[in-house]
Amino acid sequence: MRGFTKVAAVLVVLVILAILTGCASSGQVNGVVKDQSGVAIKGATVYLNDLQTTTDANGKFAFSNVKSGDYVLKVEAEGATPYQENIKVLGSGISKEVTLRFNSLARVKRAGVIVFGSDTTYAPFEWIDPKTGNAMGFDVDLANLLASKIGVKAQIVTADFSGIIPALQTGKFDAIISAMTITDERKKEVDFSDPYYNSGQILAVQSSNNSITKPEDLVGKTVGVQTGTTGEEAAKKINGAIVKSYPDIQLALSDLEIGRIDAVINDLPVSLYYAKTHPKVKIVGSLFTTEQYGIAFRKDEPELRDAINNALKEIKANGEYTTLYKKWFGTAPQSIP
């Protein structure tokens, strides 16, 4: 009898140890999934070897009763680079915080808005309506139209043109729409969309001035330009011209009107728009450069650029581009880029 009791006691102890060991050999794998901004991601798919779950509204996930051992944790979400990590699960379990990196288009769609940087001193492309304080112009309407094509809204952030590319590169906005000419030099710093506007440089002078009709007449004359523009580049190539750079073109045109400078070199549509409402200024000569405007994006972010290009193709083909052009320039475009 005593022998039986001892055996039974041993068996009980062994059972208890087995239960305790089993409990200690399994645990929970849980965590949270966020984007680069620290915002929780709902609906991300999480894999733990053959197990699968999705994150809740707070970006959280959990796997219960996971046995101790080595596992592969994977996390996926649309538009994000997949995350993968080898983890070791011990009896106490493990908790992970996962950051997913979304591509440029996915980030914009998650935010519901595409933020454009723009130098809002450049009518009729972009300027601030004094009555409402809101940005308006051809570029602004184009930004809203293109944003709608990819299912988001557009937001315009005012930026000084001379620093607008560095601001894009540091993430202050998603793209630049600011009557920006596509140039080889700028292509070293940003990627451009397909062209959306054909333009060129033109001379503006006082209406009473009949001695300046072409760039060659600018020898010894003071020419106003905007800092960082192709107009400034063109002016500096004119031998003998005295170039005066301004932070925005409206200041240059105002100085021309009161006689502080002799001429302004600037994009035709902007100078033409100014001259229509300022009779002391006129446009002379013909275009002496051929340029095209593009929307600028950070380099190596093709997804958003490609989506905007597809939207541009659509509005050029279906007539929406022409309608927008007529609204701001009063006539159909001679050519569509």
C-alpha positions in Angstrom: 0.0 0.0 0.0 2.8 2.3 0.9 4.5 1.6 -2.4 1.4 2.4 -4.3 1.0 5.7 -2.4 4.5 6.7 -3.2 4.0 5.9 -6.9 0.8 7.9 -7.0 2.5 10.9 -5.3 5.3 10.8 -7.9 2.8 10.7 -10.7 0.9 13.6 -9.3 4.1 15.6 -9.0 5.0 14.7 -12.6 1.6 15.8 -13.9 1.9 19.1 -12.1 5.3 19.7 -13.4 4.1 18.8 -16.9 1.3 21.3 -16.6 3.6 24.0 -15.3 6.1 23.3 -18.0 3.5 23.4 -20.7 2.2 26.8 -19.4 5.7 28.1 -19.2 6.5 27.1 -22.8 3.8 29.1 -24.4 3.1 32.8 -24.4 1.6 35.7 -26.4 3.1 37.6 -29.3 1.5 41.0 -29.6 2.3 44.5 -30.8 1.3 47.6 -32.6 1.8 48.7 -36.3 2.4 52.3 -37.1 3.4 54.4 -40.1 6.4 56.8 -40.3 4.5 59.5 -38.6 3.5 57.3 -35.7 -0.1 56.9 -36.8 -1.6 53.5 -36.0 -2.4 51.4 -39.1 -5.7 49.6 -39.1 -6.1 46.4 -41.2 -2.5 45.5 -41.7 -1.9 41.8 -42.2 0.4 40.2 -39.6 1.9 36.8 -40.1 3.6 34.6 -37.5 4.9 31.7 -39.5 1.6 30.1 -40.7 -0.6 32.1 -38.3 -2.3 35.2 -39.5 -4.3 38.1 -38.1 -5.0 41.8 -38.9 -4.5 44.9 -36.8 -7.4 46.6 -35.1 -8.4 50.2 -35.2 -5.5 51.0 -32.8 -3.0 49.2 -35.0 -2.7 46.4 -32.4 -2.4 42.6 -33.0 -2.0 39.5 -30.8 -1.3 35.8 -31.2 -2.1 33.7 -28.1 -0.7 30.4 -26.8 2.4 30.6 -29.0 4.9 27.9 -28.1 8.5 28.8 -27.3 10.7 28.8 -30.4 12.0 30.7 -33.4 9.5 32.5 -35.6 9.3 34.8 -38.6 7.1 37.9 -38.0 5.8 39.6 -41.2 3.6 42.6 -41.6 2.1 43.9 -44.9 -0.2 46.8 -45.9 -1.2 48.2 -49.3 1.4 50.7 -50.5 3.9 49.8 -47.8 7.3 48.1 -47.9 6.7 44.7 -46.2 8.2 44.2 -42.8 10.0 41.0 -41.8 11.9 40.0 -38.6 13.1 36.8 -37.1 12.0 36.6 -33.4 12.5 34.2 -30.5 9.4 33.5 -28.4 10.1 32.5 -24.8 7.6 31.4 -22.1 6.8 35.0 -21.2 5.9 36.0 -24.8 7.1 39.0 -26.7 5.8 42.4 -27.7 6.9 44.3 -30.9 6.4 47.8 -32.3 6.5 47.7 -36.1 6.9 50.8 -38.4 5.8 50.4 -42.0 7.1 52.7 -44.6 4.5 53.8 -47.2 5.3 54.9 -50.8 4.5 58.5 -51.8 1.1 57.8 -53.3 0.0 55.6 -50.4 1.0 58.3 -47.9 -1.1 60.9 -49.7 -4.1 58.6 -49.9 -3.8 57.8 -46.2 -3.7 61.5 -45.4 -6.5 62.3 -47.8 -4.7 65.3 -49.1 -1.8 66.2 -51.3 0.1 69.2 -50.1 1.6 71.5 -52.8 4.2 74.1 -52.3 3.7 77.3 -54.3 5.1 80.8 -54.6 1.7 82.6 -54.4 2.9 85.9 -55.8 2.6 84.8 -59.5 -0.7 85.7 -61.0 -2.4 84.3 -63.0 -0.9 81.0 -61.9 -1.0 81.4 -58.1 -1.7 84.3 -55.9 -3.6 85.1 -52.7 -7.2 86.4 -53.1 -7.2 89.6 -50.9 -10.9 89.1 -50.2 -10.7 85.5 -48.9 -7.1 85.0 -48.1 -7.1 81.8 -50.1 -4.8 80.8 -53.0 -6.2 81.1 -56.5 -5.1 80.8 -60.1 -4.5 78.4 -62.9 -2.0 76.2 -60.9 -4.3 76.2 -57.9 -7.3 75.0 -60.0 -5.1 72.5 -61.7 -3.8 71.1 -58.4 -7.4 70.7 -57.2 -8.4 68.9 -60.4 -5.4 66.5 -60.3 -5.9 65.8 -56.6 -9.6 64.8 -57.3 -8.4 62.4 -60.0 -6.4 60.4 -57.4 -9.2 60.6 -54.8 -7.8 63.2 -52.4 -8.0 67.0 -51.8 -5.3 69.6 -52.6 -3.8 71.9 -50.1 -1.6 74.9 -51.1 1.2 76.0 -48.9 2.9 79.3 -49.7 6.7 79.1 -50.1 9.4 81.5 -51.3 10.4 80.4 -54.8 14.2 80.7 -54.1 13.8 78.1 -51.3 11.0 76.0 -52.6 13.0 73.0 -53.7 14.9 72.6 -50.4 11.5 72.8 -48.6 10.2 70.0 -50.8 13.3 67.9 -50.1 12.9 68.3 -46.3 9.2 67.1 -46.5 7.3 70.4 -46.0 5.0 69.4 -48.8 4.4 66.5 -51.2 5.0 68.3 -54.5 5.6 71.8 -56.0 3.1 73.4 -58.4 4.4 76.9 -59.0 4.9 77.7 -62.7 8.2 75.9 -62.4 10.2 75.5 -65.7 11.6 72.1 -66.3 15.4 72.4 -66.6 18.3 70.0 -66.6 19.7 71.7 -63.6 16.5 71.3 -61.5 16.3 67.7 -62.6 19.4 67.0 -60.6 17.4 67.9 -57.5 13.8 66.9 -58.2 11.7 64.7 -60.5 9.2 66.4 -62.8 5.8 65.4 -64.0 5.0 65.5 -67.7 4.9 69.2 -68.9 1.6 70.9 -68.2 2.1 74.4 -69.7 4.1 75.8 -72.7 5.8 79.2 -71.9 8.8 81.4 -72.5 10.6 84.6 -71.4 9.4 88.0 -72.7 10.4 91.6 -72.1 8.2 94.1 -70.3 9.0 97.9 -70.3 7.2 101.1 -69.6 4.5 102.0 -72.1 6.3 105.2 -73.0 9.6 103.4 -73.8 10.2 102.8 -77.5 13.9 102.2 -77.3 13.8 98.7 -75.9 12.3 96.0 -78.1 14.7 93.1 -77.8 17.3 91.7 -75.4 20.1 93.3 -77.3 18.7 96.7 -76.4 19.4 96.0 -72.7 23.1 97.0 -72.7 23.7 99.4 -69.9 20.0 99.0 -68.7 18.8 97.7 -65.4 16.6 94.6 -65.8 14.4 93.2 -63.0 14.0 89.5 -62.5 12.8 87.1 -59.8 15.5 85.2 -57.8 16.0 81.6 -58.8 14.0 81.7 -62.0 14.8 81.0 -65.6 14.2 84.7 -66.2 17.1 85.5 -64.0 19.2 82.9 -65.9 18.2 84.5 -69.2 19.0 88.0 -68.0 22.5 87.1 -66.8 23.3 85.8 -70.3 22.8 89.2 -71.8 26.1 91.0 -72.1 26.1 94.5 -70.6 22.7 94.2 -68.9 22.6 95.2 -65.2 20.5 92.5 -63.5 18.5 93.3 -60.4 16.9 90.3 -58.6 13.7 90.5 -56.5 12.2 87.9 -54.1 8.9 88.0 -56.1 8.1 89.3 -59.6 5.4 91.7 -58.5 8.0 93.8 -56.8 10.0 93.9 -60.0 7.0 94.9 -62.1 6.1 97.6 -59.6 9.6 99.1 -59.8 9.3 99.0 -63.6 6.0 100.9 -63.5 7.5 103.7 -61.4 10.7 103.9 -63.4 13.2 102.4 -60.9 14.3 99.9 -63.5 14.3 99.8 -67.3 12.8 96.4 -68.1 11.6 93.1 -66.6 12.4 89.7 -68.0 9.7 87.2 -67.0 7.3 84.4 -68.2 5.0 85.7 -70.8 1.6 84.8 -69.3 2.5 86.5 -65.9 3.8 89.7 -67.5 0.9 89.8 -69.9 -1.6 89.4 -67.1 0.1 92.3 -65.2 0.2 94.6 -68.3 -3.6 94.1 -68.9 -4.4 95.8 -65.6 -1.4 98.2 -65.4 -1.5 100.5 -68.5 1.9 102.0 -67.7 3.5 98.6 -68.6 3.6 96.9 -72.0 5.0 93.7 -73.5 7.6 94.1 -76.4 9.3 91.8 -78.8 8.8 88.1 -79.0 9.6 85.1 -76.8 13.3 84.6 -76.6 13.2 81.3 -74.7 11.0 78.2 -75.1 10.0 76.6 -71.8 7.6 74.1 -70.2 6.2 74.0 -66.7 6.2 70.8 -64.6 5.1 69.7 -61.2 8.1 68.8 -59.0 8.4 65.8 -56.7 11.1 64.4 -54.4 13.5 62.1 -56.2 12.9 58.3 -56.0 9.2 58.7 -55.2 7.7 57.6 -58.6 4.3 56.4 -57.3 2.8 59.9 -56.7 4.5 61.3 -59.8 3.1 58.5 -62.0 -0.4 59.0 -60.6 -0.3 62.7 -61.3 1.0 62.0 -64.8 -1.9 59.6 -65.4 -4.3 62.4 -64.2 -2.6 64.9 -66.5 -3.1 62.6 -69.5 -6.7 62.2 -68.6 -7.6 65.9 -68.4 -5.6 66.7 -71.5 -7.6 64.1 -73.4 -11.1 64.7 -72.1 -11.1 68.5 -72.5 -10.9 69.5 -68.8 -7.4 71.0 -69.4 -8.7 73.2 -72.2 -11.6 74.4 -70.1 -9.3 75.3 -67.3 -6.9 77.1 -69.7 -9.8 79.2 -71.2 -11.0 80.2 -67.7 -7.6 81.8 -66.8 -6.2 82.9 -70.2 -9.4 83.7 -72.1 -8.6 81.5 -75.1 -7.9 77.9 -76.0 -4.2 76.9 -75.8 -2.3 77.0 -79.1 -0.7 73.8 -78.1 -1.1 71.3 -75.2 2.2 69.9 -73.9 
